[in-house]
Amino acid sequence: MLRLPKKGEETKQVLDEFKMMEKAGKFRIKLCEKKFFLSIDITVPEQYPAKQPELKFIDHNFDVNFARIFEG
């Protein structure tokens, strides 16, 4: 569940982000929890549902070993 700002609400709290890139068939999601963050791209192929979506890490500030576990 993403923590997104309510319409018209301004907050200093770091919240999650969700961006859709329809023409490219991608979603970009940035998840934030206190001082940690993770940005991922989810690409939905033209052949969906016959071919599964792809998940790609864009950026994060986790330890390398934790990132490998998450990606697995």
JODA-V341715 format. One record per backbone hydrogen bond with DSSP energy under -1.0 kcal/mol. NH is the residue of the N-H (numbers start at 1). CO is the residue of the C=O. Records with the same first field share a line. If there is no record, write none. Layout:
# JODA-V341715
NH=CO + CO
This chain:
# JODA-V341715
9=6
16=3
17=30
19=28
21=26
26=21
27=42
28=19
29=40
30=17
31=38
33=36
36=33
38=31
39=59
40=29
41=56
42=27
43=54
44=25
48=45
50=47
54=43
56=41
58=39
59=39
61=37
67=63
68=64
69=65
70=66
71=67
72=68
